Amino acid sequence: MPPSENQLISTKNKMLILSNDYSNNLPNSKHHAKGGPANFAKRFKSFLKKEGHSWFGLIVEFNSTKFSKLKPVSKIKGLQYYKLEIPGVLVKKLGRTPKKIDAEKLFEPAINLIAELIKITRPDIIFLNGYAVSNWLILKAAQKEKIPVAIQHAGIWTKELRIYKDFFSLAGRKIMEGMEKEIPKIADAEIFLNDWSRRYFNVNVAKTDKNKTHIIPLPVDFRNYACVKHRKNIGQTFNIGIIARWDRIKNHKAVAALVKQVQKFKLPWKFYSVTVIPKTNKNKELKDFYRKNIVIVPPLDQKGIKKFCQQMDLLILPSHFDVSPNVVLEATGCDTPIAISENVGFVDDFKKYGANDWVINFNNANLAIKKILAIANKPMPDKLRNFLFSSHQSDKVFKDYIRLFKQLIKNK
């Protein structure tokens, strides 16, 4: 895999960044980016390109029967992509192993291939956007090649592994939790989206170095969501919306319980959920109730989200664990009130800036109803909205990343 004549080269003031990326983000892809890290990557590299920096996107997929060679899959000015295919059976072997195994030895060919890519592309810095097995491979390769690494903790992998513990053997889960514990030992900078997630990581995963940790929130261009809300008169149907993928973390079970109690009390509330319910028999009773009693809305693009928020009187997010869900910012941009659980990373901001009434225990449906009745048709505090607008503005957030990257490169 020799470097091409027009290989991306970093200059004194311009950086070459290697980061994990996604097939849906390729220039010729007809699919939308899915998930927080994919959406972040799409927007961040666009900003970097505009600023004259270059981006190598590494797409790691676990869907082949053997290790493939790293191959270039797309290249345009300032953006270049490589793909590495890894046998899916290896991830299953890791996750279901009955005893401790050497994960580094198991994935040694992949780590070596990524290390070779680093040698050839010579990035100034490696940016890990989120974390799982694929990004652990990149982390180990970066350690091998002594390249500075910054990681954004988009979530807490250990928490997700514990929520889905029945998918793994105890030994497999412990190995993967150990992979996350390696981050503070190797990474040059750890970026948390809020102090809530940093505290959780320090208590439940591993101690971080204060000098290496940074709080940089998610970026949002609020101009894309700005809209005028028309408050309804009390007595009209009250529309409650949920925007959440169908998984254990988002707590759709609490939504269903809330709907049952609302029906019992004959409240004029109607529920809408932007989600995709898997067509399987697992949790069939919950799925059947959900389809029958909640209006299911297919996934929406940015314009669709804006319109959906406009049509809702309240959005709810009853998650079991959610570091920095974008829906809070989308709702804020649309001036649509949103109620969150105590397990959502924005809880500190809500309490600090006068929105404590919008923090609800959704595991108690009766209590949740009382609290929703108390905030129905009330606007959220201006202090909170102003804080979220100022701290999450896209240009500010991305410039903070660039400053941090340049400092890491300089220190190395």
C-alpha positions in Angstrom: 0.0 0.0 0.0 2.5 2.7 -1.1 1.7 6.4 -0.7 0.3 8.0 -3.8 1.9 11.0 -5.5 -0.8 13.3 -4.1 -0.7 11.7 -0.6 -2.3 14.1 1.9 0.5 15.9 3.6 0.4 18.1 6.8 2.0 21.5 6.8 3.2 23.7 9.5 -0.3 25.1 10.3 -2.5 22.4 8.8 -3.1 19.1 10.4 -3.6 15.6 9.1 -6.0 13.8 11.3 -6.7 10.0 11.3 -10.0 9.0 12.8 -12.5 6.2 12.8 -15.3 6.7 10.3 -18.4 5.0 8.8 -19.5 3.7 5.4 -22.6 5.9 5.5 -20.3 8.9 5.6 -18.5 8.1 2.3 -18.9 10.8 -0.3 -20.9 8.5 -2.7 -23.1 7.0 0.1 -26.8 7.3 -0.4 -27.5 6.7 3.3 -27.7 9.1 6.2 -25.2 9.0 9.0 -26.5 6.9 11.8 -25.8 7.5 15.5 -24.0 10.3 17.4 -20.4 9.5 16.5 -21.2 9.1 12.8 -23.0 12.4 12.7 -20.3 14.1 14.6 -17.6 12.8 12.2 -19.6 14.0 9.2 -19.9 17.5 10.5 -16.4 17.8 12.1 -14.5 16.7 9.0 -16.5 19.2 6.9 -15.4 22.0 9.3 -11.8 20.7 9.3 -11.7 20.6 5.5 -13.1 24.2 5.3 -10.2 25.2 7.7 -7.6 23.6 5.4 -7.0 20.5 7.4 -7.0 16.9 6.1 -8.9 13.8 7.3 -8.2 10.1 6.9 -11.3 8.1 7.7 -10.7 4.5 8.8 -13.8 2.3 8.4 -13.4 -0.9 10.4 -16.1 -3.6 9.8 -16.5 -7.0 11.3 -18.3 -8.8 8.5 -15.8 -10.9 6.6 -14.4 -14.4 7.0 -10.8 -13.3 7.0 -8.6 -10.3 7.5 -8.6 -8.1 4.5 -5.9 -5.8 3.4 -6.4 -2.2 4.2 -7.8 -0.7 1.0 -8.6 2.9 -0.1 -12.3 3.2 -0.8 -12.7 6.9 -1.6 -10.7 10.1 -2.0 -11.5 13.7 -2.6 -9.6 16.8 -1.8 -8.8 16.9 1.9 -10.7 13.6 2.6 -9.4 10.1 2.2 -10.9 6.8 3.3 -9.6 3.3 4.0 -11.5 0.2 5.0 -10.4 -2.8 7.1 -12.5 -5.9 7.2 -12.1 -8.2 10.2 -13.6 -11.6 10.7 -16.9 -11.2 12.7 -16.2 -14.6 14.4 -13.4 -13.0 16.3 -15.7 -10.5 18.0 -18.0 -13.3 19.0 -15.1 -15.3 20.3 -14.0 -12.3 22.4 -17.5 -11.6 23.7 -18.4 -15.2 24.6 -15.1 -16.6 25.7 -15.5 -18.8 28.8 -12.1 -17.8 30.1 -9.6 -15.0 29.9 -7.9 -14.7 26.6 -5.2 -12.3 25.1 -7.3 -9.9 23.0 -4.2 -8.2 21.7 -2.9 -11.5 20.3 -6.4 -12.4 18.9 -6.5 -9.1 16.9 -2.8 -8.8 16.2 -3.2 -8.9 12.4 -5.7 -6.0 12.5 -3.5 -3.9 14.9 -0.5 -4.5 12.7 -2.4 -3.4 9.5 -3.6 -0.2 11.2 -0.1 0.5 12.4 1.1 0.1 8.8 -1.5 2.6 7.7 -0.3 5.0 10.3 3.3 4.6 9.1 2.3 5.3 5.5 -0.2 8.2 6.1 1.9 9.9 8.8 -1.0 11.6 10.6 -0.2 14.4 13.1 -2.8 13.1 15.5 -5.3 10.2 15.9 -8.8 11.1 17.0 -11.0 8.3 18.4 -14.6 9.3 18.1 -16.4 7.0 20.6 -15.1 3.6 21.8 -15.6 -0.1 21.2 -13.4 -2.9 19.9 -12.7 -1.2 16.6 -11.4 2.0 18.3 -9.4 -0.1 20.8 -7.6 -1.6 17.8 -6.7 1.9 16.6 -5.6 2.9 20.1 -3.2 0.0 20.3 -1.8 0.7 16.8 -1.3 4.4 17.8 0.5 3.3 20.9 2.7 1.1 18.8 3.6 4.0 16.5 3.8 6.6 19.2 1.3 9.0 17.6 -0.7 11.4 19.9 -4.2 10.3 20.6 -7.3 12.2 21.6 -10.5 10.4 22.4 -14.0 11.7 22.7 -16.0 9.7 25.2 -19.3 9.8 23.2 -20.7 7.3 25.7 -19.4 5.0 28.4 -18.7 1.5 26.9 -18.5 -0.2 30.3 -22.1 0.9 31.1 -23.4 -0.3 27.8 -21.7 -3.7 28.3 -23.3 -4.0 31.7 -26.8 -3.1 30.4 -26.4 -5.8 27.7 -24.5 -8.3 29.9 -26.6 -11.2 28.8 -25.1 -10.9 25.4 -21.6 -11.7 26.7 -19.8 -14.2 28.9 -18.5 -12.8 32.2 -14.9 -13.3 31.0 -15.6 -11.6 27.6 -17.3 -8.6 29.3 -14.4 -8.2 31.7 -11.9 -8.2 28.9 -13.8 -5.5 27.0 -14.2 -3.4 30.2 -10.4 -3.8 30.6 -10.0 -2.3 27.1 -11.8 0.9 28.2 -9.6 1.0 31.3 -6.6 1.3 29.0 -7.6 4.7 27.7 -6.2 6.8 30.5 -2.9 5.0 30.2 -2.5 5.6 26.5 -4.5 8.6 25.3 -2.9 12.0 25.4 -6.3 13.7 25.9 -9.7 12.5 27.0 -12.6 14.6 25.9 -15.9 14.3 27.9 -19.1 15.8 26.7 -20.0 17.0 30.2 -18.8 16.7 33.8 -21.6 14.2 34.5 -20.0 11.6 32.2 -16.5 12.4 33.5 -17.5 11.7 37.0 -19.2 8.5 36.0 -16.0 7.3 34.1 -13.8 8.1 37.1 -16.0 6.2 39.5 -17.0 3.3 37.4 -14.3 2.8 34.8 -10.9 4.2 35.6 -9.2 7.3 37.1 -8.3 9.9 34.6 -5.4 12.4 34.7 -6.9 15.8 35.4 -4.3 17.4 33.2 -5.4 15.3 30.3 -9.2 15.6 30.6 -11.2 18.2 28.8 -14.9 19.1 28.7 -16.0 19.9 25.1 -19.8 19.6 24.6 -21.6 18.4 21.5 -21.8 20.8 18.6 -25.1 22.1 17.2 -25.9 24.7 14.6 -29.0 26.1 16.3 -29.9 28.1 13.2 -31.0 24.9 11.6 -33.7 24.4 14.2 -34.9 27.9 15.0 -38.7 28.0 14.9 -41.6 29.7 16.5 -43.7 27.8 19.0 -47.4 28.4 19.3 -48.6 27.5 22.8 -51.9 25.7 23.0 -54.8 26.4 25.3 -55.2 24.1 28.2 -57.8 21.5 27.3 -56.7 20.7 23.8 -54.9 17.5 23.0 -51.4 17.5 24.5 -48.8 16.0 22.2 -45.9 14.2 23.8 -43.0 13.1 21.6 -40.1 10.7 22.0 -37.1 10.6 19.6 -35.1 7.5 20.6 -33.6 4.4 19.0 -35.2 1.1 20.1 -32.8 -0.2 22.8 -32.6 -0.9 26.5 -30.8 2.4 27.2 -33.6 4.6 26.0 -36.2 3.0 28.3 -39.2 2.5 26.0 -40.7 0.3 28.8 -41.2 3.5 30.9 -42.9 5.2 28.0 -45.4 2.3 27.7 -46.0 2.4 31.4 -46.7 6.1 31.3 -49.1 5.7 28.4 -51.0 3.0 30.3 -51.5 5.4 33.3 -52.5 8.3 31.1 -55.2 6.1 29.5 -56.3 5.0 33.0 -56.8 8.7 34.0 -58.3 9.6 30.6 -55.9 12.5 30.1 -56.1 14.2 26.7 -52.5 13.3 25.8 -51.3 11.7 22.6 -47.9 10.1 22.2 -45.6 10.0 19.2 -42.3 8.0 19.0 -39.6 8.4 16.3 -38.1 5.0 16.4 -37.8 1.7 14.6 -39.2 -1.3 16.4 -37.4 -4.5 15.4 -39.7 -7.2 13.9 -38.8 -9.9 16.3 -40.7 -11.7 19.1 -38.4 -10.5 21.8 -40.4 -8.3 24.2 -43.5 -8.9 22.0 -46.0 -7.7 24.6 -44.2 -4.3 24.9 -43.9 -4.0 21.1 -47.5 -4.8 20.5 -48.7 -2.3 23.1 -46.4 0.3 21.7 -47.6 -0.1 18.1 -51.2 0.0 19.2 -51.1 3.0 21.6 -48.3 5.2 20.3 -48.0 6.8 16.9 -44.8 5.4 15.4 -42.8 7.8 13.2 -40.0 6.6 10.9 -36.5 8.0 11.3 -36.3 11.7 10.3 -33.6 13.9 8.8 -32.8 17.3 10.3 -35.7 19.0 8.6 -38.1 16.3 9.8 -36.8 16.6 13.4 -37.5 20.3 13.3 -41.0 19.8 12.1 -41.6 17.0 14.6 -40.4 19.2 17.5 -42.7 22.0 16.3 -45.7 19.7 16.4 -45.0 18.5 20.0 -46.0 20.2 23.2 -43.4 18.3 25.2 -40.6 15.9 24.4 -39.6 13.2 26.9 -36.3 11.3 27.4 -36.6 8.6 30.1 -33.2 7.0 29.4 -31.5 4.7 31.8 -28.1 6.2 30.8 -27.5 8.9 28.1 -24.3 10.9 28.1 -25.3 13.8 25.8 -28.4 13.0 23.6 -28.7 15.4 20.7 -32.5 15.5 21.1 -32.1 17.8 24.1 -30.3 20.3 21.9 -32.7 19.9 19.0 -35.7 20.5 21.3 -33.9 23.6 22.8 -33.3 24.9 19.3 -37.0 24.6 18.5 -38.1 26.1 21.8 -39.9 22.9 22.6 -39.8 21.9 26.3 -38.1 18.6 27.0 -38.2 16.5 30.2 -35.3 14.2 31.0 -34.5 11.5 33.5 -31.9 11.8 36.2 -29.7 9.5 34.0 -29.2 12.0 31.2 -26.0 13.9 31.1 -27.7 17.3 30.8 -29.1 16.9 34.3 -26.4 19.1 35.9 -27.3 21.9 33.5 -31.0 21.5 34.0 -30.6 21.8 37.8 -28.1 24.7 37.6 -30.1 26.8 35.3 -33.6 26.6 36.8 -35.1 23.6 34.9 -35.2 21.1 37.9 -39.0 20.7 37.2 -38.1 19.1 33.9 -36.1 16.4 35.5 -38.5 13.5 36.1 -38.3 10.0 37.5 -40.0 8.1 34.6 -39.8 4.8 36.4 -42.7 6.0 38.5 -45.6 6.7 36.0 -47.9 8.3 38.5 -45.2 10.7 39.7 -44.2 11.4 36.1 -47.8 12.4 35.3 -48.0 14.8 38.2 -44.7 16.5 37.1 -45.8 16.7 33.5 -49.1 18.3 34.5 -47.1 20.9 36.5 -44.9 21.9 33.5 -47.5 21.5 30.7 -47.4 24.5 28.4 -44.7 26.2 30.4 -41.6 27.4 28.5 -38.2 26.2 29.7 -36.1 28.8 31.6 -34.3 31.3 29.4 -31.1 30.8 31.5 -30.9 27.2 30.4 -31.6 27.9 26.8 -29.0 30.7 26.7 -26.4 28.5 28.3 -27.0 25.6 25.9 -27.0 28.0 22.9 -23.7 29.6 23.9 -21.8 26.4 25.0 -22.9 24.1 22.1 -22.6 26.4 19.1 -20.8 24.4 16.4 -18.0 26.8 15.4 -17.0 27.3 19.0 -16.9 23.6 19.7 -15.0 22.7 16.6 -12.4 25.4 17.2 -11.9 24.1 20.7 -11.0 20.7 19.2 -8.6 22.3 16.8 -6.8 24.2 19.6 -6.6 21.0 21.6 -5.2 19.0 18.7 -2.6 21.6 17.9 -1.5 21.7 21.5 -1.2 17.9 21.7 0.9 17.8 18.5 3.1 20.6 19.8 3.6 18.8 23.1 4.5 15.5 21.5 
